[in-house]
């Protein structure tokens, strides 16, 4: 199987792609956390922990 990927050629479109990917990741994390059998406080603690790790 051959896959051809066309990346954006200018910085503006590359930034737009990055923003769209970040939005998609955020939506995935949100839906994943909603499915977990955890309290709101535990979910907030997970989000805050991830936030600390990426800063």
C-alpha positions, -999 to +999 in steps of 0.1 A: +000+000+000+013+034-009+002+065+010+009+100-002+007+128+023+006+165+013+018+189+040+010+226+039+035+246+020+033+279+039+036+287+076+001+300+080-015+268+067+010+248+088-001+267+119-037+261+110-030+224+108-013+224+142-043+242+157-067+216+142-046+187+155-045+203+190-083+207+189-087+171+179-064+159+207-083+180+232-116+166+221-103+130+223-090+136+259-123+151+269-144+122+256-119+097+271-121+113+306-159+114+304-160+077+299-139+070+330-156+060+362-140+088+382-152+118+402-150+153+388-122+160+413-102+130+401-107+141+365-096+176+373-065+162+390-056+142+359-060+173+337-039+195+361-012+168+362-010+166+324-009+204+323+021+205+347+039+179+327+037+198+294+047+232+307 
